[in-house]
Amino acid sequence: MKKHVYIVYTGGTIGMTRTENGYVPTPCYLEQQIQKISELKSDLMPDYDIHEYDPLLDSANMTPDKWVSIAKDIANNYHKYDGFVVLHGTDTMAYTASALSFMLKGLDKPVIITGSQIPICEIRNDARGNLITAIMIAGNYKIPEVCLYFGDKLFRGNRTIKVSADQLDAFDSPNYPPLGTVGVDIKINWDRILPKKNRSIQVCEFSRHSIGTLRLFPGISAEVVENFLQSPLQGLVLETYGVGNIPDQDRKLVNILRKASERGIVIVACSQCLRGTVDLGAYAAGSVLQKSGVISGYDMTTEAALTKMFYLFSQGLPVDDVRKMMQENICGEITIP
């Protein structure tokens, strides 16, 4: 029997058309174009159904509520299909890929997120290839993960970041190798794939929480950080230098972070570097964070750390449990030293 794939079309560049104000998502346009792709009619391709969202979104407008909608859509159709493709704008694709990896508990089928840098309406585009390959992988490869496919590479979703605004290989997974590569053949690195869960699918909904990110820079004032850490903030992903360093000679800044931790704000240190891991004991400029109650995010991306915080706070866990689990590997998002 032919495999059957469910395509969730949320919006994004892939289905946009030109207007006097630039590219915008256009209702019904993408499905019309997909129906013209002869390769999708091949007996070697899975059958597919498309669910187009209303309204279609530029991914800059993505929110946690919309992550919940996507996750529920997949769960509600889980037993009808062999795999799922989520068509999404590139700007926040890594956030959605990370969020869905935490929300879809018990996932044993592939969820492949993709899109394009050039709309399908243009003569030269990357939309067609990304779409065809994503459908093939979703239908024919039993990968029990949320993945991101782009530029001939298949990545673990919660390990990805967008690295280019104008290149066709727009995404990378700096701290975890690709799950698969696409050339003449589709090659899946099965030793890197998470094991099957053999459980029923369950959506862990994200509830509303006050969580943020803050990137350090030379000369950042303690007052700016203090204002950022005011109530109702519950959690902060602090983008530090290198392996987790901050300006430790600024004692006011250090005390502000310590007091925020004591008030119950969960502060996780991630690195501004694309590659490598946070080690708060490597330098004195990092160990001061550890003494202030800040915890290491190891090699998590900012996107993964932020969505993981949403996930943990949404479970109603005590602050100490949130801190503990932020440093545990839940779904392949982190490498524990």
C-alpha positions in Angstrom: 0.0 0.0 0.0 1.1 3.5 -0.8 2.1 5.6 2.2 0.0 8.6 3.1 1.4 12.0 4.3 -0.4 14.9 6.0 0.9 18.3 4.9 0.3 21.2 7.4 0.7 24.5 5.5 1.1 27.3 8.0 2.4 30.0 5.6 5.9 31.3 4.9 7.9 32.1 1.8 7.2 28.8 0.1 3.7 29.8 -0.9 4.0 33.6 -1.1 3.4 35.7 -4.2 4.7 39.1 -5.2 2.7 42.3 -4.3 3.6 46.0 -4.3 4.5 45.6 -0.6 6.7 42.6 -1.1 6.0 38.8 -0.8 2.9 37.8 1.2 1.2 34.4 1.9 -1.6 33.9 -0.7 -4.5 31.6 0.2 -5.0 28.5 -2.0 -2.0 29.4 -4.2 0.5 26.8 -2.9 -1.9 23.9 -3.2 -2.6 24.9 -6.8 1.1 24.9 -7.6 1.6 21.6 -5.8 -1.0 20.0 -8.0 1.0 21.0 -11.1 4.2 19.1 -9.8 4.3 16.0 -12.0 6.7 14.2 -9.7 4.2 14.1 -6.9 1.9 12.0 -9.2 4.5 9.3 -9.5 3.7 5.8 -8.1 7.0 6.1 -6.1 5.6 9.1 -4.1 3.3 8.9 -1.1 -0.2 10.1 -1.4 -0.8 13.3 0.5 -3.5 15.6 1.9 -2.9 19.3 2.5 -4.4 21.4 5.4 -4.0 25.1 4.7 -4.2 27.3 7.8 -6.4 30.4 7.9 -4.9 32.9 8.1 -1.6 32.0 6.6 1.3 33.4 8.4 4.6 35.1 7.8 6.6 33.1 10.3 7.5 36.4 12.1 4.0 36.2 13.5 4.4 32.7 15.0 3.5 32.4 18.7 3.3 29.6 21.3 -0.5 29.4 20.8 0.1 28.6 17.2 2.6 25.9 18.1 -0.1 24.3 20.2 -2.5 24.4 17.2 0.1 22.7 14.9 0.8 20.0 17.5 -2.9 19.3 18.1 -3.4 19.1 14.3 -0.7 16.5 14.0 -2.0 14.5 17.0 -5.6 14.6 15.8 -4.5 13.1 12.4 -1.8 10.9 13.9 -3.4 7.5 13.2 -4.5 8.4 9.7 -1.1 9.1 8.2 2.4 7.6 8.0 4.2 10.9 8.3 3.8 14.6 8.5 5.2 17.6 6.7 4.9 21.1 8.2 5.4 23.9 5.7 6.7 27.0 7.6 8.4 30.3 7.1 12.2 30.2 7.7 12.5 33.1 10.2 11.1 31.2 13.2 11.3 27.6 11.8 14.0 26.5 14.3 11.8 27.7 17.2 8.8 25.8 15.9 10.9 22.7 15.3 12.3 22.9 18.8 8.8 23.5 20.3 7.2 20.6 18.6 9.9 18.2 19.7 8.9 18.9 23.3 5.1 19.1 22.7 4.7 15.8 20.8 5.3 13.2 23.5 5.4 9.6 22.4 6.0 10.5 18.7 6.9 7.5 16.6 6.3 8.9 13.2 8.3 11.5 11.2 7.4 15.1 11.4 9.4 17.0 8.8 9.5 20.8 8.9 10.5 22.6 5.7 10.0 25.7 3.6 12.0 27.7 1.2 14.1 30.8 0.7 12.6 31.5 -2.7 8.8 31.2 -3.3 7.5 28.5 -5.5 6.0 31.3 -7.7 9.5 32.2 -9.0 11.0 30.3 -11.9 14.2 29.5 -10.0 13.4 28.3 -6.5 14.3 25.9 -3.7 10.7 25.3 -2.8 10.0 22.5 -5.2 13.0 20.3 -4.2 12.5 20.9 -0.4 8.8 19.9 -0.7 9.3 16.8 -2.8 12.1 15.5 -0.6 10.3 16.3 2.7 7.3 14.3 1.5 9.4 11.4 0.4 11.2 11.2 3.8 8.0 11.7 5.8 6.3 8.8 3.9 9.1 6.3 3.5 11.4 6.6 6.5 10.3 5.6 9.9 12.1 8.4 11.8 10.4 9.0 15.2 11.4 12.6 15.5 10.6 16.2 14.7 13.1 17.0 12.0 14.0 20.0 9.9 14.8 19.4 6.2 16.6 22.1 4.3 19.3 22.5 1.7 19.8 18.7 1.2 20.2 18.0 4.9 17.9 16.5 7.5 18.5 17.8 11.0 17.1 17.1 14.4 14.6 19.9 14.9 15.7 21.0 18.3 19.3 21.3 17.3 18.8 23.7 14.5 19.4 27.4 13.9 19.0 29.6 10.9 22.4 30.7 9.8 21.7 32.6 6.5 19.1 35.0 5.4 19.9 34.6 1.7 21.6 31.3 1.0 19.7 28.1 0.1 21.5 26.1 2.9 19.9 28.4 5.4 20.0 26.1 8.4 22.6 24.3 10.4 22.9 22.0 13.4 26.2 23.1 14.9 26.4 20.7 17.9 24.8 17.6 16.4 25.5 16.0 13.0 22.8 15.7 10.4 20.4 12.9 10.7 20.5 12.4 6.9 21.9 13.8 3.7 20.4 14.0 0.3 22.4 13.6 -2.9 21.9 10.9 -5.6 20.4 8.9 -2.7 18.7 9.7 0.6 21.0 8.5 3.3 19.7 8.3 6.8 22.3 8.0 9.7 20.2 5.6 11.7 22.7 5.5 14.6 21.9 9.2 15.3 18.1 8.7 15.3 16.2 8.6 18.6 14.7 5.2 19.5 11.0 4.5 19.0 8.8 5.3 22.1 6.1 2.7 21.5 3.6 5.0 23.3 0.5 6.8 22.3 0.9 10.4 21.0 0.2 13.1 23.5 0.3 16.9 23.2 2.0 18.7 26.0 0.4 22.2 25.6 2.4 25.3 26.3 0.6 27.7 28.6 1.4 31.4 28.8 4.6 32.2 30.7 6.9 35.2 31.0 10.1 34.0 29.5 12.8 35.8 27.6 16.3 35.9 26.1 19.1 38.5 26.7 22.3 38.7 24.8 25.3 40.1 26.6 27.5 42.7 24.9 30.6 44.7 26.0 29.4 47.6 28.1 25.9 46.2 28.9 24.8 48.1 31.9 23.6 46.4 35.1 20.5 48.6 35.0 19.5 47.1 31.7 19.8 43.6 33.0 18.0 44.5 36.3 15.1 46.0 34.3 14.9 42.9 32.2 14.7 40.7 35.2 11.7 42.4 36.8 8.5 40.6 37.6 6.6 38.9 36.1 9.7 37.3 34.4 10.0 33.6 35.3 12.8 32.4 33.1 15.7 33.8 31.1 18.0 32.4 28.5 21.2 34.4 29.0 23.4 34.4 25.9 26.9 34.6 27.4 30.4 34.8 25.9 32.3 31.7 24.9 32.0 28.8 27.4 29.7 30.8 29.7 31.6 34.0 30.7 30.2 37.3 31.8 31.9 40.6 32.9 32.6 39.4 36.4 34.3 42.6 37.4 30.9 44.3 37.3 29.9 43.3 40.8 26.5 45.0 40.5 25.6 42.9 37.5 26.7 39.7 39.3 24.6 40.6 42.4 21.6 41.4 40.2 21.8 37.9 38.7 22.2 36.3 42.1 19.2 38.1 43.6 17.1 37.2 40.5 18.0 33.5 41.0 17.1 33.8 44.7 13.7 35.2 43.8 13.0 32.1 41.7 13.8 33.3 38.2 15.4 30.4 36.3 18.4 31.7 34.4 20.1 29.4 31.9 23.4 30.3 30.3 23.8 29.5 26.6 26.7 30.5 24.4 26.8 33.1 21.7 29.1 30.8 19.8 27.5 28.6 17.2 29.6 25.6 18.3 30.7 24.3 21.6 29.3 23.9 25.1 28.9 26.1 28.2 31.2 25.1 31.0 30.7 27.5 33.9 33.7 26.1 35.8 36.2 26.7 33.0 37.0 30.4 33.9 36.5 32.6 36.9 34.3 34.8 34.7 32.0 31.9 34.3 32.1 30.3 37.8 30.7 33.5 39.2 27.5 32.6 37.3 27.4 29.2 38.9 27.8 30.7 42.3 24.9 33.1 41.5 22.5 30.3 40.8 22.7 30.5 37.0 22.7 27.0 35.4 24.4 25.8 32.3 22.6 25.2 29.1 25.5 23.1 27.8 25.3 23.0 24.0 21.6 23.8 23.6 20.6 26.4 21.0 18.8 29.4 22.3 15.7 28.3 20.4 15.8 24.9 22.2 16.5 26.4 25.6 13.6 28.9 25.3 11.1 26.3 24.1 12.2 23.8 26.7 11.6 26.4 29.4 8.0 26.9 28.0 7.6 23.1 28.1 8.8 22.7 31.7 6.9 25.7 33.2 3.8 24.5 31.4 4.0 21.3 33.4 3.5 23.3 36.6 6.8 22.1 38.1 8.5 23.7 41.1 11.4 26.1 40.2 14.0 23.7 41.5 12.6 20.9 39.2 12.6 23.2 36.3 16.3 24.0 36.9 17.1 20.4 37.3 15.3 19.3 34.1 16.8 22.1 32.0 20.1 20.3 32.4 18.7 16.9 31.5 18.3 15.5 28.0 14.6 15.2 27.2 14.4 14.6 23.5 17.9 14.9 22.1 18.2 18.7 22.5 21.3 18.6 24.7 24.6 16.8 25.1 25.4 16.2 28.8 29.2 16.2 29.4 
